[in-house]
């Protein structure tokens, strides 16, 4: 059983399109995250949700909108995609205020 | 903003050699985590250190948390090709946000 699963694994799309990435965790964790990893492998947090409530919202363009229908799911919707959005996006989960994140295997987004 | 500086950025060694990776910050963290990431996969947690001065061993890997809880090191003894990967340190701040260093890409040659 995959602990944190995100789909799709690869996403190639044109500039200006709108796309979504889905994430699900079956670990019973109460907190989920979206991280962006750039071409230099730097991981930067974008959003965090605890029990469906947004608790971290970094300086991210408002074209990025997270949605958490329940504590096991955290989706990321991106409007009007730009070339600079190309990166690998990772979903992760943990128990709030507890260390130890479990990451998904990533979604490689390429905007052309 | 809490920043973590990792060094070296790249490390290429021969099988059997020892190595140390450093993770430094001017900020205090409630805990420091080390992850290993392989190509095409997400980071996988190796260890969490919580107490200043704490030392944890995981087979040939030794992790240390600085006394002031601002820095950490990862020492690998007798490196093997299977140790190849991107090693990431990450600090859990007072706002419970996990901040990552920029990583050390380790290559162990047979």
Interface residues (C-beta under 8 A of the other chain):
Chain A: X4 X33 X40 X41 X42 X43 X44 X45 X48 X56 X90 X92 X96 X97 X99 X100 X101 X102 X103 X104 X105 X106
Chain B: X30 X31 X33 X37 X40 X41 X42 X43 X44 X45 X48 X50 X86 X88 X90 X92 X95 X96 X97 X98 X99 X100 X102 X103 X105
